């Protein structure tokens, strides 16, 4: 679709080159069906791995081949672009497809027609769909329309991560790139150390934020109006319904997919702000969040599948801006590849440190003291890299 804005010399004609590519994101929730179909057509059980292979092998390989796109829509078309409901439906449809895949996966697992090992793989595939779906929940949860916020909470029920809706919007966006933020990884902190800190810290933060919100209305935290509790209730109802439909034997697989799903979110969180820190102003407050406080990537493949999540700096500057209108900033630090490739590196700390630590140091002009450093590694990091005089 081409849009013309303005008149005379001010007229701007612009066409979104990614308009129909956003539909490719809806292939992801179809993974359980695709894997099943491939197994049936080929007769090869190894095809149950097709979903995982796509995320961990195919996409990282495609990223350098397809390349990057750092073009931004003109400022004059942003309002029109955000008002186009086509883009909203690209995210809305993810939710029913995600749950269709979950129900289908539960049916296949409970049927007993595949070996236990492949049942676990299928559960992990469903969890991967839900984990990537948290990004859809992230996009929807930042919006003001009630239908989108409800879709976000429904999406999060599968991974038992409904508290993300609270902590991300009211916690992470306030404290990002500071030592106080459980979702901002520190220089020298491995993903395996970050994982328990962010999972527990985000949960505690969400509870504290809701408790504080309810206290302002004279209410205690133990109420259905507590968004942490009602989010968890949605997960309990979902898991109970699936256990009734497919038998209690489905519960271990549901737990496994939930853990894998929210862990996929957290490894992306680990990537987004690793080592980046906001400095304190003379008043004692942290400086305003800027593009320099988020790692960006303009790799086309992952951006299409994750609704421009990798244009993370603009998201933090404009949290309610819709994904199709997010812009690239030249001053934002750039990842060496897209999120799919960075996830693989994060699982192997020595590789991650070799690739990313130098980039953090270079971002701060050699002054490592400006980075957000893991406290237990601070002395070792300062000794290794020194800092500017």
N, C-alpha and C positions, 0 to 999 in steps of 0.2 A: 504494500500500500504506500502510495506517495502522498505527502502532505505539503501544501504550499501555505506559507505563513507570511502575512504582511502584504504590502502593496508597493508598486513602483520599484524604486531602487532598493527598498528595504525587503523586498520579497525574497523568501528563502524556500527552495524546493528540496525536500529531503525524503529519502526512502530508507527504512530500517533493513539493512542487509541480513539481519538475523531473525527477522520476523517469524518465519516458518521453521527456522531451526530450533526455536524454543520447544517445539513439539517433541523433539528427540528426548527431552527430559522425561517424557511419559513412557519411554521404553523401559526405564529402570524398574518401575513397579510391576512390569510384566515378566521380570526375570524368573519367578517360580513357574510360570506357564511355559516360557521359552525353554527352560532347562528340561521340564517334563516332556515337551514336544521333541526336543533333540534326542532324549533317551529313547523315546518310543520309535522315532524314525530310524535312528542308527543302531539301536540295540546295545549301545555302549553306556554302561553306568557312569563312566567318567564324565559324561556330559552334564551330570549334576553340578560339576565344577564350573560350568560355563559362565554363571553370574559372577563368581569370584574372579575368574580369569579375565572377564571384561574389565572389572574395576582395577585389579592389581597388575594386569599384564597389557591388555589391549589399549586402554586409555593412556597409560604412561608412554607407550610406544607411539601412539598417534599424536601426542602433544607436540613433540619437536617436528614431526612430519607435517602437520597441519599449520603449525606456527601460531603467531600472535595477531591480535587485532587491537590496536590502541586508539582507534578512532572514537571520537565522542559525538553524540548528537548535538546539533546546534542548540544553544541556550533558548532560542526562540521557539523550539518545538517541544521542549520538555513538558509543558503543561498539557499539550495535546497528546503527547506520547503516554503520559501517566493516566489520562482520562480514557484511553482506549481499552475497553473491557475484554478484548481478545486476549490480552496478556494475563489478565486475572484468571481466565478460564484455563490457561496453561498450568496454573498452580492449583486451582480448585480441583481439577480432574485427577491430580496425583492422589488425593486422599481416598476416594472410592476405589481406585485401582490398587492402591497399597493394601487396603483391607480385603479386596477380592483375592489378592495374592496370598495374604495371610490365611484366609479361610481355606483356600485351595491347598496351600502347603500343609495345613493341619489335617485336611482330608487325606492327602497322600501319606503323611507320616502315620496317621492312625490306621490306615488300611493294612499296614504290615506287609505290603508288597515289595518293599525295598529293605536292604540290610540296614542295621543300626547306624553304621558309619555314614551311609548316604543320607539317612534321616537327619543326622547331625549337620551334614553339609547343607541340606535343604533348609533346616532351621536357621543356619548362619546366613544363607541367601536371603531368607525373609527378614532377618535382622539387618542385613546390609541395605535392603530396600527401605526399612524403617529408619535406619541411621541416616541415609541420604535424605529420607523424607523429613528428618528433623530440620534440614535446611529449608524445605518447603514450609514447615511450621514456623521457622524463623522469619521467612518472608511474610507470611500471613499474620504472624503475631505482632508485627510492628505497625500494622495498619489500624485505622480508627473504626472501620466498619465492623459491627458486631458479628456478622456472618463469618468474616475472615478470622476474627479472633477465636470464634468457636471452632472453626475448622482446624486452627492451629492446635487447640487443646485436644481435639479428637485425634489428630495426627500423633501427638506425643503420647497418647495412652498406650500404644503398642510397646513402647520402650520404657514405660513407667518413669518417664522423665518430664512429667507435666510441670514440675517446679522450674524447669528451664524457662518457661513462659514468663515467670516472675523475675528470676535472677538475671536473665540476660537483659531484659528491657530496663529494669530498675536498679540492677547491681552492676553488671559488666559494663554497660555503656557509661556509667558514672565513674567507675574506678579503673577503666581499661589502661593497660600499660603502666600500672603502679604496683608496688609490692602488696597492696591491699586486695588486689583482684585475684581470686582463685582461678580464673580462666585465662590469665596472662602468664605464659611460660617465661621463666627466667633464664638468662644466660648461664650455661653450665648445668642446667636441670634437664635430665633425660625425660623422655616421654613416660617411662615406667615409674619415675618418681613423681612426675606431674600428675599422672592419672589418679592416684588416691587422693592427692591434695585437691584437685579440682572437683572430683566427684563428691567428696565429703564437704568441701568448702562451699560449693555452689548450693548444696542442699541446706546447709546451715544458714547461708546468707538468705536464701529464699524464705525460709521459715522466719528469720528475724525481720525481714522486710514486711511480710504479711502480718506478723504479730504487731509490729509498729503501726502499720496501716489501720488495723482493726482497733488498736488501743486509742487512736484518735477519735473513734466513734464510740468509745466506752465499751467495747466488746473484747472478750478474751479470744485467744487463738483457737480454742476448741469449738469451732462452729463450721457449718457447711459453707458459710460465706468465705472461709479461708480458702484461697485459691490453690494452696498446696494440698489441702485435704480433699477438696472436690476433684482436683486433678488425679490424685491417687485413687479416689473412689472410682473414677472412670476406668482406670487400669484394672482394679479389682473386679468390676462388673464385666469388663471385656474378658479377662482371663477365666472368670467363673462361667461365663456363657460358652466359651470355647471348650472348657473342661466338661460341661454338661453335654455339649454337642458331640464331642469326640472322645470323651473319657478322660479320667484324671491322669492317665499316662501321657497326655499331651503337655502337662504342666512343666516338666523339666525342659522340654524343647522350647516352650514359651519363655522360660527364664533365660535360657542360653541365647535366644535370639535378641531378647531385650538388652542383655549385657553387651553383646557384640554391637548392637545398634547404637547405644549411647556411647560406647567406646569409640566408634567411628566418628561421632560428633567431637569427642574430646581430642582425638588426634588432629582433627582439623583446627580446633581451638588452639592446640599446642603450636601449630604452624603459623597462625595468623598474627601473633604479637611477640614471638620468641625474642627475648633479649631487649626489646624496645621499651624505653622508659620515658615517662614525662617528668620534667624537672620541676622542683618547687620554686614558686615565685617568692619575692621578699615578704609577701603577706603570710607565707606558710602554706598556701594552697598550691595544688598542682596546676601547671600550665594547662591551657585549653587543649583538648585533643585535636591533633592536626594530622594531615596525611602522612607525616613522617613516623607516626606511631602505629602503623599497620603495614604488614607485608602484603604487597599486591602481586598479581600475576594477570597477564592478558592472554594467556594460552586459551585459544578458542574452544577447544574440546571440553575442558573442565568447566569453563565459564558457561557454556551452553547447558551442560548437565546440572550445574549448580546455580542457575539463575543469577549469574554475575556476582556470586559471592566473593570471588577473588578481587573484585573492585571494592575492597574492604574499606579503604580510606574514605571514599565518598559515602559509604553506608554509615560510618561512624559520624561523619559530618552532618548527614541528612538521614536519620534512622527511618523516617517514614517514606522516603523516596522509593518508588517502585523499581524493581530490578532492571527493567528495560531502559530506564533513564539514568542509571548509575554511570559515572564518568571515570576516566583514567586521569591520574595526577602524575605529572612527570617527576615531582619531588618525592613521591612515595617510594620507599625501598622496594626493590623488585626481587622476587624469588627466582631461583635458577630454573624452575620448571613449574608446572601447575600442581594443584593440590594432590592429584592422584600420585604423581611421582614423589612429592614431598612426604606423603603418608608412608610410603615404603622406606624412605630414609629414616623417618622418625622411629620406626620399629628397631632400627639398628644404631644405637647411640654413637659408636665411634665414627660411622659414616656421616651421621647428622652433624657431629661436632666439626668434622673435617670440612664439610661443605658450608655450614651456616655460621660458625663462630667468627670466622674471619670477616664474613659479610657484616655481622653486627659491629665489629670493631671498625671496619672501613666506614660504615654508616655514621659513626661518631668521630670520624677524622682521627682515629687512633686513640681517642680518650675513652678508655673502657669504663671509667668511673661514671660516665653518663648513661650506661646501660642499666637495665633492670637485672641485677646479678643474684644468682642463687646464694643465700647467706652462707651456707656451709662450704661453698666453693670460692667465696670472695677472695680470701688471701691467696689461694693458688692461682686464680685468674689474674689478679693484680700482679703477682710475681711473674707470671708467664708473659703477659702482654704489656705490662707497665701502663703508664698513662701520660697524657700530655702535661707538660709543666704548667 
